[in-house]
């Protein structure tokens, strides 16, 4: 019986550490469109530019401040710039996708960390 309670104690501590992770939100850019894309990401803390994202590529994740995030995608050869807005929350990864549509759009995919 003693071993059972020790096991439960260890299990409880393990679950507590896993469940209490508190990581800042992060984002990456994915370009599904046929031309090169430049991204501007405005957060409550700063503005980040990710330039020359080639067609069919995905960037690495970067951390972003919590709160409102505004996205503008400048696409080579197009005058209309697709935009997007989302609320960045802790423990989430965001993929900012330029779609291969006519006209292209910005889609925001969310996943847990």
Rosetta constraint file for C-alpha pairs under 8 A:
AtomPair CA 1 CA 5 HARMONIC 6.56 0.50
AtomPair CA 2 CA 6 HARMONIC 6.35 0.50
AtomPair CA 3 CA 7 HARMONIC 6.07 0.50
AtomPair CA 4 CA 8 HARMONIC 6.26 0.50
AtomPair CA 5 CA 9 HARMONIC 6.13 0.50
AtomPair CA 6 CA 10 HARMONIC 6.24 0.50
AtomPair CA 7 CA 11 HARMONIC 6.07 0.50
AtomPair CA 8 CA 12 HARMONIC 6.01 0.50
AtomPair CA 9 CA 13 HARMONIC 6.30 0.50
AtomPair CA 10 CA 14 HARMONIC 6.15 0.50
AtomPair CA 11 CA 15 HARMONIC 6.18 0.50
AtomPair CA 12 CA 16 HARMONIC 6.11 0.50
AtomPair CA 13 CA 17 HARMONIC 6.31 0.50
AtomPair CA 14 CA 18 HARMONIC 6.39 0.50
AtomPair CA 15 CA 19 HARMONIC 5.90 0.50
AtomPair CA 16 CA 20 HARMONIC 5.95 0.50
AtomPair CA 17 CA 21 HARMONIC 6.68 0.50
AtomPair CA 21 CA 91 HARMONIC 7.68 0.50
AtomPair CA 22 CA 90 HARMONIC 6.55 0.50
AtomPair CA 22 CA 91 HARMONIC 6.11 0.50
AtomPair CA 23 CA 90 HARMONIC 5.73 0.50
AtomPair CA 23 CA 91 HARMONIC 4.97 0.50
AtomPair CA 23 CA 113 HARMONIC 7.94 0.50
AtomPair CA 24 CA 63 HARMONIC 6.46 0.50
AtomPair CA 24 CA 64 HARMONIC 6.93 0.50
AtomPair CA 24 CA 65 HARMONIC 7.00 0.50
AtomPair CA 24 CA 66 HARMONIC 7.11 0.50
AtomPair CA 24 CA 89 HARMONIC 7.44 0.50
AtomPair CA 24 CA 90 HARMONIC 4.78 0.50
AtomPair CA 24 CA 91 HARMONIC 5.97 0.50
AtomPair CA 24 CA 92 HARMONIC 7.60 0.50
AtomPair CA 25 CA 63 HARMONIC 5.78 0.50
AtomPair CA 25 CA 64 HARMONIC 5.65 0.50
AtomPair CA 25 CA 65 HARMONIC 6.82 0.50
AtomPair CA 25 CA 66 HARMONIC 6.53 0.50
AtomPair CA 25 CA 88 HARMONIC 6.08 0.50
AtomPair CA 25 CA 89 HARMONIC 5.69 0.50
AtomPair CA 25 CA 90 HARMONIC 4.76 0.50
AtomPair CA 25 CA 91 HARMONIC 5.65 0.50
AtomPair CA 25 CA 92 HARMONIC 5.09 0.50
AtomPair CA 25 CA 93 HARMONIC 5.90 0.50
AtomPair CA 25 CA 94 HARMONIC 7.68 0.50
AtomPair CA 26 CA 61 HARMONIC 5.95 0.50
AtomPair CA 26 CA 62 HARMONIC 5.16 0.50
AtomPair CA 26 CA 63 HARMONIC 3.98 0.50
AtomPair CA 26 CA 64 HARMONIC 5.25 0.50
AtomPair CA 26 CA 92 HARMONIC 6.69 0.50
AtomPair CA 26 CA 93 HARMONIC 4.99 0.50
AtomPair CA 26 CA 94 HARMONIC 6.16 0.50
AtomPair CA 27 CA 61 HARMONIC 5.15 0.50
AtomPair CA 27 CA 62 HARMONIC 5.42 0.50
AtomPair CA 27 CA 63 HARMONIC 6.42 0.50
AtomPair CA 27 CA 64 HARMONIC 6.97 0.50
AtomPair CA 27 CA 93 HARMONIC 5.61 0.50
AtomPair CA 27 CA 94 HARMONIC 4.45 0.50
AtomPair CA 27 CA 95 HARMONIC 5.59 0.50
AtomPair CA 27 CA 96 HARMONIC 7.11 0.50
AtomPair CA 28 CA 58 HARMONIC 7.05 0.50
AtomPair CA 28 CA 59 HARMONIC 5.49 0.50
AtomPair CA 28 CA 60 HARMONIC 5.70 0.50
AtomPair CA 28 CA 61 HARMONIC 4.58 0.50
AtomPair CA 28 CA 62 HARMONIC 6.38 0.50
AtomPair CA 28 CA 94 HARMONIC 6.43 0.50
AtomPair CA 28 CA 95 HARMONIC 5.00 0.50
AtomPair CA 28 CA 96 HARMONIC 6.16 0.50
AtomPair CA 29 CA 53 HARMONIC 7.84 0.50
AtomPair CA 29 CA 58 HARMONIC 5.62 0.50
AtomPair CA 29 CA 59 HARMONIC 5.37 0.50
AtomPair CA 29 CA 60 HARMONIC 7.74 0.50
AtomPair CA 29 CA 95 HARMONIC 5.71 0.50
AtomPair CA 29 CA 96 HARMONIC 4.79 0.50
AtomPair CA 29 CA 97 HARMONIC 6.03 0.50
AtomPair CA 30 CA 53 HARMONIC 7.83 0.50
AtomPair CA 30 CA 56 HARMONIC 7.32 0.50
AtomPair CA 30 CA 57 HARMONIC 5.92 0.50
AtomPair CA 30 CA 58 HARMONIC 4.32 0.50
AtomPair CA 30 CA 59 HARMONIC 6.60 0.50
AtomPair CA 30 CA 95 HARMONIC 6.68 0.50
AtomPair CA 30 CA 96 HARMONIC 6.01 0.50
AtomPair CA 30 CA 97 HARMONIC 4.72 0.50
AtomPair CA 30 CA 98 HARMONIC 6.47 0.50
AtomPair CA 31 CA 36 HARMONIC 7.83 0.50
AtomPair CA 31 CA 37 HARMONIC 7.10 0.50
AtomPair CA 31 CA 53 HARMONIC 6.62 0.50
AtomPair CA 31 CA 54 HARMONIC 6.72 0.50
AtomPair CA 31 CA 55 HARMONIC 5.32 0.50
AtomPair CA 31 CA 56 HARMONIC 5.46 0.50
AtomPair CA 31 CA 57 HARMONIC 5.70 0.50
AtomPair CA 31 CA 58 HARMONIC 6.51 0.50
AtomPair CA 31 CA 97 HARMONIC 5.85 0.50
AtomPair CA 31 CA 98 HARMONIC 5.08 0.50
AtomPair CA 31 CA 99 HARMONIC 7.05 0.50
AtomPair CA 32 CA 55 HARMONIC 5.97 0.50
AtomPair CA 32 CA 56 HARMONIC 5.27 0.50
AtomPair CA 32 CA 57 HARMONIC 7.55 0.50
AtomPair CA 32 CA 97 HARMONIC 6.90 0.50
AtomPair CA 32 CA 98 HARMONIC 5.65 0.50
AtomPair CA 32 CA 99 HARMONIC 5.19 0.50
AtomPair CA 32 CA 100 HARMONIC 5.29 0.50
AtomPair CA 33 CA 55 HARMONIC 5.75 0.50
AtomPair CA 33 CA 56 HARMONIC 7.23 0.50
AtomPair CA 33 CA 98 HARMONIC 6.09 0.50
AtomPair CA 33 CA 99 HARMONIC 5.63 0.50
AtomPair CA 33 CA 100 HARMONIC 4.28 0.50
AtomPair CA 33 CA 101 HARMONIC 7.43 0.50
AtomPair CA 33 CA 104 HARMONIC 7.12 0.50
AtomPair CA 34 CA 55 HARMONIC 5.28 0.50
AtomPair CA 34 CA 56 HARMONIC 7.69 0.50
AtomPair CA 34 CA 100 HARMONIC 6.95 0.50
AtomPair CA 35 CA 54 HARMONIC 6.81 0.50
AtomPair CA 35 CA 55 HARMONIC 5.56 0.50
AtomPair CA 35 CA 75 HARMONIC 6.67 0.50
AtomPair CA 35 CA 76 HARMONIC 5.94 0.50
AtomPair CA 35 CA 77 HARMONIC 7.80 0.50
AtomPair CA 36 CA 52 HARMONIC 5.79 0.50
AtomPair CA 36 CA 53 HARMONIC 5.57 0.50
AtomPair CA 36 CA 54 HARMONIC 4.63 0.50
AtomPair CA 36 CA 55 HARMONIC 5.71 0.50
AtomPair CA 36 CA 75 HARMONIC 6.12 0.50
AtomPair CA 36 CA 76 HARMONIC 5.59 0.50
AtomPair CA 37 CA 51 HARMONIC 6.72 0.50
AtomPair CA 37 CA 52 HARMONIC 5.67 0.50
AtomPair CA 37 CA 53 HARMONIC 5.14 0.50
AtomPair CA 37 CA 54 HARMONIC 6.60 0.50
AtomPair CA 37 CA 55 HARMONIC 7.76 0.50
AtomPair CA 37 CA 73 HARMONIC 6.44 0.50
AtomPair CA 37 CA 74 HARMONIC 5.67 0.50
AtomPair CA 37 CA 75 HARMONIC 4.59 0.50
AtomPair CA 37 CA 76 HARMONIC 6.22 0.50
AtomPair CA 38 CA 49 HARMONIC 7.34 0.50
AtomPair CA 38 CA 50 HARMONIC 5.85 0.50
AtomPair CA 38 CA 51 HARMONIC 4.21 0.50
AtomPair CA 38 CA 52 HARMONIC 5.51 0.50
AtomPair CA 38 CA 53 HARMONIC 6.32 0.50
AtomPair CA 38 CA 73 HARMONIC 5.74 0.50
AtomPair CA 38 CA 74 HARMONIC 5.04 0.50
AtomPair CA 38 CA 75 HARMONIC 6.47 0.50
AtomPair CA 39 CA 49 HARMONIC 5.63 0.50
AtomPair CA 39 CA 50 HARMONIC 5.03 0.50
AtomPair CA 39 CA 51 HARMONIC 6.06 0.50
AtomPair CA 39 CA 71 HARMONIC 7.02 0.50
AtomPair CA 39 CA 72 HARMONIC 5.81 0.50
AtomPair CA 39 CA 73 HARMONIC 4.64 0.50
AtomPair CA 39 CA 74 HARMONIC 6.29 0.50
AtomPair CA 40 CA 47 HARMONIC 6.96 0.50
AtomPair CA 40 CA 48 HARMONIC 5.84 0.50
AtomPair CA 40 CA 49 HARMONIC 4.58 0.50
AtomPair CA 40 CA 50 HARMONIC 6.48 0.50
AtomPair CA 40 CA 71 HARMONIC 5.77 0.50
AtomPair CA 40 CA 72 HARMONIC 5.22 0.50
AtomPair CA 40 CA 73 HARMONIC 6.50 0.50
AtomPair CA 41 CA 47 HARMONIC 5.63 0.50
AtomPair CA 41 CA 48 HARMONIC 5.08 0.50
AtomPair CA 41 CA 49 HARMONIC 6.26 0.50
AtomPair CA 41 CA 69 HARMONIC 6.72 0.50
AtomPair CA 41 CA 70 HARMONIC 5.80 0.50
AtomPair CA 41 CA 71 HARMONIC 4.75 0.50
AtomPair CA 41 CA 72 HARMONIC 6.70 0.50
AtomPair CA 42 CA 46 HARMONIC 6.11 0.50
AtomPair CA 42 CA 47 HARMONIC 4.34 0.50
AtomPair CA 42 CA 48 HARMONIC 6.39 0.50
AtomPair CA 42 CA 69 HARMONIC 5.59 0.50
AtomPair CA 42 CA 70 HARMONIC 5.07 0.50
AtomPair CA 42 CA 71 HARMONIC 6.46 0.50
AtomPair CA 43 CA 47 HARMONIC 6.05 0.50
AtomPair CA 43 CA 64 HARMONIC 7.31 0.50
AtomPair CA 43 CA 65 HARMONIC 6.53 0.50
AtomPair CA 43 CA 66 HARMONIC 7.96 0.50
AtomPair CA 43 CA 67 HARMONIC 7.12 0.50
AtomPair CA 43 CA 68 HARMONIC 6.08 0.50
AtomPair CA 43 CA 69 HARMONIC 4.69 0.50
AtomPair CA 43 CA 70 HARMONIC 6.64 0.50
AtomPair CA 44 CA 65 HARMONIC 6.74 0.50
AtomPair CA 44 CA 66 HARMONIC 7.60 0.50
AtomPair CA 44 CA 67 HARMONIC 6.44 0.50
AtomPair CA 44 CA 68 HARMONIC 6.48 0.50
AtomPair CA 44 CA 69 HARMONIC 7.23 0.50
AtomPair CA 45 CA 65 HARMONIC 6.23 0.50
AtomPair CA 53 CA 57 HARMONIC 6.71 0.50
AtomPair CA 53 CA 58 HARMONIC 7.60 0.50
AtomPair CA 53 CA 59 HARMONIC 7.60 0.50
AtomPair CA 61 CA 93 HARMONIC 7.96 0.50
AtomPair CA 64 CA 88 HARMONIC 7.66 0.50
AtomPair CA 65 CA 88 HARMONIC 7.27 0.50
AtomPair CA 66 CA 87 HARMONIC 7.35 0.50
AtomPair CA 66 CA 88 HARMONIC 4.99 0.50
AtomPair CA 66 CA 89 HARMONIC 5.47 0.50
AtomPair CA 66 CA 90 HARMONIC 6.71 0.50
AtomPair CA 67 CA 87 HARMONIC 5.14 0.50
AtomPair CA 67 CA 88 HARMONIC 5.09 0.50
AtomPair CA 67 CA 89 HARMONIC 6.75 0.50
AtomPair CA 68 CA 85 HARMONIC 7.16 0.50
AtomPair CA 68 CA 86 HARMONIC 5.93 0.50
AtomPair CA 68 CA 87 HARMONIC 4.50 0.50
AtomPair CA 68 CA 88 HARMONIC 6.24 0.50
AtomPair CA 69 CA 85 HARMONIC 5.65 0.50
AtomPair CA 69 CA 86 HARMONIC 5.41 0.50
AtomPair CA 69 CA 87 HARMONIC 5.97 0.50
AtomPair CA 69 CA 88 HARMONIC 6.63 0.50
AtomPair CA 70 CA 83 HARMONIC 7.46 0.50
AtomPair CA 70 CA 84 HARMONIC 5.96 0.50
AtomPair CA 70 CA 85 HARMONIC 4.59 0.50
AtomPair CA 70 CA 86 HARMONIC 6.83 0.50
AtomPair CA 71 CA 83 HARMONIC 5.34 0.50
AtomPair CA 71 CA 84 HARMONIC 5.00 0.50
AtomPair CA 71 CA 85 HARMONIC 6.10 0.50
AtomPair CA 72 CA 81 HARMONIC 6.49 0.50
AtomPair CA 72 CA 82 HARMONIC 6.09 0.50
AtomPair CA 72 CA 83 HARMONIC 4.54 0.50
AtomPair CA 72 CA 84 HARMONIC 6.73 0.50
AtomPair CA 73 CA 81 HARMONIC 5.56 0.50
AtomPair CA 73 CA 82 HARMONIC 5.54 0.50
AtomPair CA 73 CA 83 HARMONIC 6.26 0.50
AtomPair CA 73 CA 98 HARMONIC 7.71 0.50
AtomPair CA 73 CA 106 HARMONIC 7.62 0.50
AtomPair CA 74 CA 78 HARMONIC 7.73 0.50
AtomPair CA 74 CA 80 HARMONIC 7.92 0.50
AtomPair CA 74 CA 81 HARMONIC 5.31 0.50
AtomPair CA 74 CA 82 HARMONIC 7.42 0.50
AtomPair CA 75 CA 79 HARMONIC 7.77 0.50
AtomPair CA 75 CA 81 HARMONIC 6.80 0.50
AtomPair CA 82 CA 104 HARMONIC 6.77 0.50
AtomPair CA 82 CA 105 HARMONIC 5.32 0.50
AtomPair CA 82 CA 106 HARMONIC 5.97 0.50
AtomPair CA 83 CA 105 HARMONIC 7.29 0.50
AtomPair CA 83 CA 106 HARMONIC 6.07 0.50
AtomPair CA 84 CA 106 HARMONIC 5.94 0.50
AtomPair CA 84 CA 107 HARMONIC 7.39 0.50
AtomPair CA 84 CA 108 HARMONIC 7.77 0.50
AtomPair CA 86 CA 108 HARMONIC 7.75 0.50
AtomPair CA 88 CA 92 HARMONIC 7.53 0.50
AtomPair CA 91 CA 112 HARMONIC 6.00 0.50
AtomPair CA 91 CA 113 HARMONIC 5.30 0.50
AtomPair CA 92 CA 110 HARMONIC 6.66 0.50
AtomPair CA 92 CA 111 HARMONIC 5.71 0.50
AtomPair CA 92 CA 112 HARMONIC 4.58 0.50
AtomPair CA 92 CA 113 HARMONIC 5.33 0.50
AtomPair CA 93 CA 110 HARMONIC 5.77 0.50
AtomPair CA 93 CA 111 HARMONIC 5.22 0.50
AtomPair CA 93 CA 112 HARMONIC 5.99 0.50
AtomPair CA 93 CA 113 HARMONIC 6.04 0.50
AtomPair CA 94 CA 108 HARMONIC 6.52 0.50
AtomPair CA 94 CA 109 HARMONIC 5.62 0.50
AtomPair CA 94 CA 110 HARMONIC 4.71 0.50
AtomPair CA 94 CA 111 HARMONIC 6.56 0.50
AtomPair CA 95 CA 108 HARMONIC 5.75 0.50
AtomPair CA 95 CA 109 HARMONIC 5.03 0.50
AtomPair CA 95 CA 110 HARMONIC 6.50 0.50
AtomPair CA 96 CA 106 HARMONIC 6.63 0.50
AtomPair CA 96 CA 107 HARMONIC 5.97 0.50
AtomPair CA 96 CA 108 HARMONIC 4.86 0.50
AtomPair CA 96 CA 109 HARMONIC 6.59 0.50
AtomPair CA 97 CA 106 HARMONIC 5.48 0.50
AtomPair CA 97 CA 107 HARMONIC 5.00 0.50
AtomPair CA 97 CA 108 HARMONIC 6.19 0.50
AtomPair CA 97 CA 109 HARMONIC 7.51 0.50
AtomPair CA 98 CA 104 HARMONIC 6.41 0.50
AtomPair CA 98 CA 105 HARMONIC 5.67 0.50
AtomPair CA 98 CA 106 HARMONIC 4.71 0.50
AtomPair CA 98 CA 107 HARMONIC 6.43 0.50
AtomPair CA 99 CA 104 HARMONIC 5.33 0.50
AtomPair CA 99 CA 105 HARMONIC 5.41 0.50
AtomPair CA 99 CA 106 HARMONIC 6.28 0.50
AtomPair CA 99 CA 107 HARMONIC 6.95 0.50
AtomPair CA 100 CA 104 HARMONIC 5.78 0.50
AtomPair CA 100 CA 105 HARMONIC 7.86 0.50
AtomPair CA 101 CA 105 HARMONIC 6.99 0.50
